[in-house]
Amino acid sequence: MGCNRFTAAAKVTAKTLTVTGPVATTRMICSGPQMKLETKLYELLDGPLSYELRHRTLTLTGADGEGFTATGKPAASATP
């Protein structure tokens, strides 16, 4: 997991996800492995991606077959 947040608009079709505008990121300096991971993710967002969404898990794959998988945490339950 990296240490920055990414935000971007995207066009989603039945088979692809394409970032349609600039990617906004926070600019925190991460440790070596985290920074390397974030750089690869940023580069991946520069083209159309195939995607698969299963429950809370999203997999993005570039044309070269490289990609990432992320799983979201369940929402915190409200306690009365």
C-alpha positions in Angstrom: 0.0 0.0 0.0 1.3 3.5 -0.8 1.1 6.6 1.3 -0.6 9.0 -1.1 -4.2 9.4 -2.4 -5.1 9.5 -6.1 -8.2 11.1 -7.5 -9.2 11.2 -11.2 -12.3 11.2 -13.4 -12.7 8.1 -15.5 -14.8 6.7 -18.3 -16.1 3.2 -17.6 -17.5 0.9 -20.3 -18.4 -2.8 -20.0 -14.8 -3.8 -20.6 -12.5 -0.8 -20.0 -11.7 2.0 -17.6 -9.9 5.0 -19.0 -8.8 8.0 -17.0 -10.2 11.1 -18.8 -8.5 13.9 -17.1 -5.5 14.8 -15.0 -4.7 12.6 -11.9 -4.6 14.6 -8.7 -2.3 13.2 -6.0 -1.1 14.1 -2.6 2.7 14.6 -2.7 3.9 12.8 0.4 7.3 11.2 0.2 7.0 7.4 0.7 9.5 4.8 1.6 11.3 3.1 -1.3 9.0 0.2 -1.9 5.8 2.3 -1.5 7.1 5.0 -3.9 8.0 2.3 -6.5 4.5 0.9 -6.2 2.8 4.3 -6.5 5.0 5.2 -9.6 3.9 2.0 -11.3 0.2 2.7 -10.5 0.5 6.3 -11.8 2.1 4.9 -15.0 -0.7 2.3 -15.4 -3.4 5.0 -15.3 -2.0 6.5 -18.5 -4.0 4.2 -20.8 -7.1 2.2 -21.2 -7.3 -0.6 -18.6 -9.3 -3.7 -18.5 -11.0 -4.2 -15.1 -12.7 -6.8 -13.0 -14.8 -6.0 -10.0 -15.8 -8.8 -7.6 -17.5 -7.8 -4.4 -15.0 -5.4 -2.8 -12.0 -6.3 -5.0 -11.0 -4.3 -8.1 -8.3 -5.6 -10.5 -6.9 -3.2 -13.2 -4.8 -4.5 -16.0 -2.9 -2.6 -18.7 -2.4 -3.6 -22.3 1.0 -5.2 -21.3 -0.7 -7.5 -18.9 0.7 -5.7 -15.8 -1.7 -4.4 -13.2 -2.9 -4.1 -9.6 -5.6 -5.6 -7.4 -7.1 -3.7 -4.5 -9.6 -4.8 -1.9 -11.7 -2.3 0.0 -12.4 -2.6 3.7 -16.0 -3.2 4.8 -17.8 0.0 6.0 -17.7 0.5 9.7 -20.9 -0.5 11.3 -22.9 2.2 13.1 -23.5 1.5 16.8 -26.4 3.2 18.6 
